[in-house]
Amino acid sequence: MLIVAVLLISGATNALARCPVPTKHYTTLGCEPAAEQNAQGCPLWFNCSMLEQRAHDKCYLFGKTYELHAHIPDEKVKSSCLALCTCQMNSRRAVAEFHCAHIDCPEFLSPHRAGCVRQYRTNDCCSSRQACGEKRTNLPRCTVGAVTYYEGERMQLPDDPCQTCICTQHFNASDPHGHTKCYTNACAFELIAPSVLAHGAAPVYYGNRCCPWEWRLPKANDRIRRDEGTESSNALEGRTVRDSCTYGNLTLSIGESLVADVTPVGIYQCFCAIPPMAHCTLTAN
């Protein structure tokens, strides 16, 4: 049984690595990917049934439940530049939320010094030191694509935006994870804006970023895009959470999208790609 479980987990992980549709909101919330995959290597759907059983007087983070007044170990949130997170009741919203302290790194408060590089440890918010002048020149370097990094700098691997790596002297571009300190980026939206989930918001992804850029709440004027010859969703019956996405008062079948929302910020395009949640992309004007 253990071997079967390991194979299933490994298969799901590989599917998510190949999938071109963003799924970080699902994995952050603790939703389980289906074993079945589509032609693109994506799970056909996610099981998020546990979200329906969330209590208003508890806090949730990365698939775990926290009682009122419980603390999150700083190690779990420091990469998001947060600390001292405690689950507390927000009486105005009648829902439990995390209250956290924000870490203000020295580099946030002072301009970058020309000729210097900041150096980091794995999962840390703030740099641990910086190298300038001759010290910087003598540092080992890592090259990823057309970008060169100095030892200790954070690197983003273009084929996996959810991984951050620290440049080390033994870095090998043909095996970037082999001798490099890498970690999976944590998406802290449950710490910052947990109430958006309760109101049916959709994650908005921007560019090649790993985590949702923001969350878009349903609007009264949202409409499903109708191409000529397509059948109305309202005429389709028997749909389930496995083959459709619910967004506000609308139900989208897989492959359907909303009419683009053009705003001063940019163009929001929302899709039903992997049920049960719709997701959106933001394109700058």
C-alpha positions as CSV (number, residue, x, y, z in Angstrom):
1,M,0.0,0.0,0.0
2,L,2.9,2.4,0.8
3,I,4.5,1.8,-2.6
4,V,1.2,2.6,-4.3
5,A,0.7,5.8,-2.3
6,V,4.2,6.9,-3.2
7,L,3.7,6.2,-6.9
8,L,0.4,8.2,-6.8
9,I,2.0,11.2,-5.1
10,S,5.0,11.1,-7.4
11,G,2.7,10.9,-10.4
12,A,0.6,13.9,-9.2
13,T,3.8,15.9,-8.6
14,N,5.1,15.2,-12.1
15,A,1.8,16.2,-13.6
16,L,1.8,19.5,-11.9
17,A,5.3,20.2,-13.0
18,R,4.4,19.7,-16.6
19,C,1.0,21.4,-16.5
20,P,0.9,24.8,-18.3
21,V,-2.2,25.9,-16.3
22,P,-1.4,27.6,-12.9
23,T,-2.3,25.3,-10.0
24,K,-0.5,27.0,-7.1
25,H,-3.7,28.2,-5.5
26,Y,-5.0,24.6,-5.3
27,T,-1.8,23.1,-3.8
28,T,-1.5,26.0,-1.3
29,L,-5.1,25.4,-0.1
30,G,-4.5,21.7,0.3
31,C,-6.7,20.5,-2.6
32,E,-6.0,17.1,-3.9
33,P,-5.3,16.6,-7.7
34,A,-7.2,13.9,-9.5
35,A,-5.1,11.0,-10.8
36,E,-6.6,11.4,-14.3
37,Q,-4.7,13.8,-16.6
38,N,-5.6,15.6,-19.8
39,A,-3.4,15.7,-22.9
40,Q,-1.4,18.6,-21.4
41,G,-0.4,16.7,-18.4
42,C,-2.8,18.6,-16.0
43,P,-5.1,16.9,-13.5
44,L,-8.6,16.9,-14.8
45,W,-9.9,18.4,-11.6
46,F,-9.0,19.0,-7.9
47,N,-10.9,17.8,-4.9
48,C,-11.4,20.9,-2.7
49,S,-14.4,19.5,-0.7
50,M,-12.6,20.3,2.6
51,L,-13.0,24.0,1.9
52,E,-16.7,23.7,2.4
53,Q,-16.2,22.5,5.9
54,R,-14.0,25.4,7.0
55,A,-15.2,27.0,10.3
56,H,-15.5,30.8,10.7
57,D,-13.7,30.6,14.0
58,K,-10.6,28.9,12.8
59,C,-7.6,29.9,10.7
60,Y,-6.2,28.0,7.8
61,L,-2.7,27.9,6.2
62,F,-1.0,25.5,3.7
63,G,-3.7,22.8,4.4
64,K,-3.4,23.0,8.2
65,T,-6.0,24.3,10.7
66,Y,-5.2,26.7,13.5
67,E,-7.4,27.4,16.6
68,L,-8.0,30.9,17.9
69,H,-4.9,32.3,19.6
70,A,-2.7,29.7,18.0
71,H,0.7,30.8,16.7
72,I,2.4,29.8,13.4
73,P,6.1,28.9,13.8
74,D,8.1,31.8,12.3
75,E,10.0,29.3,10.1
76,K,6.8,28.7,8.1
77,V,6.2,32.3,7.2
78,K,9.6,34.1,7.2
79,S,10.1,33.7,3.5
80,S,7.0,35.8,3.0
81,C,8.6,38.5,5.3
82,L,6.1,37.8,8.1
83,A,6.5,36.8,11.7
84,L,4.6,36.4,15.0
85,C,1.4,35.3,13.2
86,T,-1.5,34.6,15.5
87,C,-5.0,33.4,14.7
88,Q,-7.5,36.0,16.0
89,M,-11.2,36.7,15.5
90,N,-12.0,39.8,13.3
91,S,-15.3,40.9,14.9
92,R,-16.1,43.3,12.1
93,R,-16.0,40.5,9.5
94,A,-17.1,37.7,11.9
95,V,-14.3,35.5,10.7
96,A,-10.9,34.4,12.1
97,E,-7.8,35.8,10.5
98,F,-4.1,35.8,11.0
99,H,-2.5,38.9,12.5
100,C,1.2,39.1,11.6
101,A,4.1,41.4,12.0
102,H,5.8,42.5,8.8
103,I,9.6,42.1,8.6
104,D,11.3,45.3,7.5
105,C,14.7,44.3,6.1
106,P,17.5,46.9,6.0
107,E,17.4,46.7,2.2
108,F,13.8,47.8,2.1
109,L,14.8,51.0,3.8
110,S,17.9,52.0,2.0
111,P,18.8,52.3,-1.7
112,H,20.9,49.6,-3.4
113,R,24.6,50.3,-3.4
114,A,26.1,50.4,-6.9
115,G,28.7,47.6,-7.3
116,C,27.3,45.4,-4.6
117,V,25.2,42.2,-4.5
118,R,23.0,41.1,-1.6
119,Q,23.5,37.5,-0.5
120,Y,20.8,35.3,1.0
121,R,20.2,32.1,2.9
122,T,17.6,29.6,1.9
123,N,14.0,30.7,2.8
124,D,15.1,33.9,4.4
125,C,13.3,37.2,3.8
126,C,16.3,39.5,4.3
127,S,19.8,39.3,2.9
128,S,22.4,38.0,5.4
129,R,25.3,40.1,4.0
130,Q,26.4,41.9,0.8
131,A,29.6,41.8,-1.2
132,C,31.0,44.9,-2.9
133,G,33.8,45.9,-5.2
134,E,36.6,43.4,-5.3
135,K,34.8,41.0,-3.0
136,R,31.9,40.8,-5.5
137,T,34.3,40.4,-8.4
138,N,35.9,37.4,-6.8
139,L,32.6,35.6,-6.1
140,P,31.8,32.4,-8.0
141,R,29.0,33.0,-10.6
142,C,26.0,31.0,-11.9
143,T,24.5,31.5,-15.4
144,V,20.8,30.7,-16.0
145,G,19.9,31.3,-19.6
146,A,21.1,34.8,-20.4
147,V,21.3,35.9,-16.7
148,T,24.4,35.7,-14.5
149,Y,24.2,35.7,-10.7
150,Y,26.8,36.0,-8.0
151,E,27.2,33.5,-5.2
152,G,24.5,34.0,-2.6
153,E,22.1,35.8,-5.0
154,R,18.5,34.4,-5.5
155,M,17.9,32.8,-8.9
156,Q,14.7,32.1,-10.7
157,L,14.7,29.1,-13.0
158,P,12.6,30.0,-16.1
159,D,11.1,26.5,-16.4
160,D,9.9,26.5,-12.8
161,P,8.7,29.8,-11.4
162,C,7.7,28.2,-8.1
163,Q,11.3,27.4,-7.3
164,T,13.8,29.9,-5.9
165,C,17.5,28.9,-5.8
166,I,20.6,30.4,-4.2
167,C,23.6,30.6,-6.4
168,T,26.5,28.4,-5.1
169,Q,30.0,27.8,-6.3
170,H,29.1,24.2,-7.4
171,F,26.2,25.3,-9.6
172,N,25.8,23.3,-12.8
173,A,23.5,24.7,-15.5
174,S,22.8,21.2,-17.0
175,D,21.6,20.1,-13.5
176,P,20.4,23.2,-11.8
177,H,19.0,21.5,-8.7
178,G,22.0,19.2,-8.2
179,H,24.3,21.4,-6.1
180,T,22.1,24.4,-5.6
181,K,20.1,25.4,-2.5
182,C,16.5,25.5,-3.8
183,Y,13.2,25.9,-2.1
184,T,9.6,26.0,-3.1
185,N,8.0,29.4,-3.0
186,A,5.2,29.7,-0.4
187,C,2.1,31.7,-1.5
188,A,0.9,33.6,1.6
189,F,-2.6,34.7,0.4
190,E,-4.3,32.9,3.3
191,L,-2.3,35.1,5.7
192,I,-3.0,38.3,4.0
193,A,-6.6,38.1,2.6
194,P,-8.4,34.9,3.7
195,S,-11.8,36.4,3.3
196,V,-11.6,36.5,-0.5
197,L,-12.0,32.7,-0.6
198,A,-15.2,32.8,1.4
199,H,-16.7,35.2,-1.2
200,G,-15.9,33.1,-4.2
201,A,-12.9,35.1,-5.6
202,A,-10.8,33.7,-8.4
203,P,-7.0,33.7,-8.3
204,V,-5.4,36.2,-10.7
205,Y,-2.0,35.3,-12.2
206,Y,0.3,37.9,-13.7
207,G,3.1,37.0,-16.1
208,N,5.2,34.0,-15.1
209,R,4.8,34.5,-11.4
210,C,4.3,31.4,-9.2
211,C,1.7,32.8,-6.8
212,P,-1.6,34.6,-7.5
213,W,-1.0,38.3,-8.1
214,E,-4.3,39.1,-6.5
215,W,-7.9,37.7,-6.2
216,R,-10.8,38.9,-8.3
217,L,-14.3,38.9,-6.8
218,P,-17.2,38.1,-9.1
219,K,-19.0,41.1,-10.7
220,A,-22.7,41.6,-11.4
221,N,-21.9,42.3,-15.1
222,D,-19.7,39.2,-15.6
223,R,-20.8,37.3,-18.7
224,I,-19.7,34.0,-20.2
225,R,-18.1,34.5,-23.6
226,R,-20.2,33.0,-26.4
227,D,-18.6,32.2,-29.7
228,E,-20.8,31.6,-32.7
229,G,-22.2,28.1,-32.7
230,T,-21.4,27.3,-29.0
231,E,-24.1,25.9,-26.8
232,S,-25.3,28.0,-23.8
233,S,-24.0,26.7,-20.5
234,N,-27.4,27.2,-19.0
235,A,-28.7,24.6,-21.4
236,L,-26.2,22.0,-20.2
237,E,-27.3,19.7,-17.4
238,G,-25.7,17.2,-15.2
239,R,-22.5,19.0,-14.7
240,T,-20.5,18.4,-11.5
241,V,-17.5,20.0,-9.7
242,R,-15.4,17.7,-11.8
243,D,-16.3,19.2,-15.2
244,S,-17.4,22.8,-14.4
245,C,-16.3,25.9,-12.4
246,T,-18.6,28.0,-10.4
247,Y,-17.9,31.7,-10.3
248,G,-20.4,34.0,-8.6
249,N,-23.8,33.2,-10.2
250,L,-22.2,31.7,-13.3
251,T,-21.3,28.1,-14.0
252,L,-18.6,27.6,-16.7
253,S,-17.9,24.3,-18.5
254,I,-14.3,23.3,-19.0
255,G,-12.8,25.5,-21.8
256,E,-15.3,28.4,-21.3
257,S,-14.2,31.9,-20.3
258,L,-15.7,35.2,-19.3
259,V,-15.9,38.2,-21.5
260,A,-12.6,40.0,-20.9
261,D,-12.8,42.7,-18.2
262,V,-10.9,45.8,-19.4
263,T,-9.8,48.0,-16.5
264,P,-7.3,50.9,-15.9
265,V,-5.0,48.3,-14.3
266,G,-5.1,45.9,-17.2
267,I,-7.2,43.2,-18.9
268,Y,-8.6,40.4,-16.8
269,Q,-9.4,37.2,-18.6
270,C,-11.0,34.4,-16.5
271,F,-11.3,30.8,-17.5
272,C,-12.5,27.4,-16.4
273,A,-9.5,25.2,-17.1
274,I,-9.2,22.8,-14.1
275,P,-12.4,22.6,-12.0
276,P,-13.8,23.4,-9.5
277,M,-12.3,27.0,-9.4
278,A,-12.0,29.5,-12.2
279,H,-8.7,31.3,-12.6
280,C,-7.8,34.6,-14.2
281,T,-4.8,36.2,-15.9
282,L,-3.9,39.9,-15.9
283,T,-2.4,41.5,-18.9
284,A,-1.1,45.0,-18.7
285,N,-2.7,47.5,-21.1
